[in-house]
Amino acid sequence: MKVGIDVIEIERVRRALRRVGFRDRCFTTAEQAYCDSRPHPAQSYAARFAGKEAVGKALGCGVRFTWREVEIVGRPRPGVRLSGRTAAFAERVAAGAIDLSLTHSREIAAAVCVVSPRG
């Protein structure tokens, strides 16, 4: 079993959202639709950003993955959908189930990911 955790300031993500290309580089169309539908989109974007970081850490590939290859799906309980090189990496390291928990306050977003061994 492997664990990854990440914490990020929501204001940092709020500033990044103002930059051209950040949304499209880091989030899938479905993630953007969900976050933009929320009352405070920056909080949702920050939680998903932390989630992607936590998944990368738990898998052991860190930030070598492409952001859009780790998609946070599902409501109310978040799930993870991997694609591309990240999915191939998960296959190589025999990653099994991926469990993810996201949370945020007004200022901080955090995520914890647990990856079970395949078996």
N, C-alpha and C positions, 0 to 999 in steps of 0.2 A: 504494500500500500504506500502511495506517495501523496504528499500534501503540498499544496501551494497556497500562498496567501498574498494579498495585495491591498494596500490602502492608498487612496488618492484624495487630494483636496478638490472639492467640486468646483471651486473658483478657477483652478488650473484648467479643468476641462471646459468650463464656460468660456474662458479666453481662447482656448484651442478651437472651439466651435465657430469662432468668428473668422478663423483663417480659412482661406479658400482651399478646398480639397480635403480638409481633415475628416469630415463626415464620410465622404466617399472612399477615402483611403482606409479608414478604420472600421466602418460599420456597413453591414449589408443593408439592402433596401428595406427588408422586413424589420431589422433593428431600428433603422431610422424612423420608419412609420410608427413603430411602437413608442419610441422615446419622444417623438414630436407630438404624439397624442396625449402625453401626460401633462399634468398641470405645471410641473417644473422639469422641463426636458433635460436640463444640465445634470440633475440628480440621477436620472435614469441612464443618460450617456456615461456618466462617471462610474456608476455601479457596473455597467457592462464593460467598460474599459478595464476596471479592476478585475472583473471576472475573466476577461481574456488573458490578462497578466497572470492571474492565479492558475489558470489552466496550463499556460505555457510552462510555469514553474513546476507544477505537479507532473506534467508529462516529461519534463527534463529537457525541453527544447528552448526554454527561455523565450527571448524575443526574436529568435531566428525565424519564427513563423510569420506568415502573412496575416495581418490583423483580420481580414475578411474570411480567412480559413477557419477561424474559431468563431462560430456564430452562437449567440445566446438566444435560445428559443424557449417557448412555453410560458404559460401563465397559469396559476400564480406561482408555481414552483419552476424555477429556471432549469433548463436543460442545456446541453451542449451538442452542437452538430459540427463535426470536423470535415474538412474537405482538402483537396490538393495535397501539397507537400506535408502539411500538418497531419492529415489523416494517414499518409504513408509512414510518417515518423511514428505515430501512435501504434500502427500495425507492427513496425519493426521492433518496438520496445515492449510488445505484447500488453499494451494497455487494455484494460477491461472497462468496466462501468466507470463513468465520470459523473460524480456528484458535485453540485455547485450550490453555494449559498451566497446571496448578495444582500447587502444592507446599505443604508445611507441615513445620515442625519442632515441637517441643513448645511453643514460645512464639509463633511467627510463621507466618502463612499468606501466600502470594503467588500472583499470577497474571499471566500475560502473554497478550495477545490480539493477533492479527494479522488484519486485515480486508483482503482482496484486492479490487481493483476488479472490478466485473462486466465481463465481456467475453469 
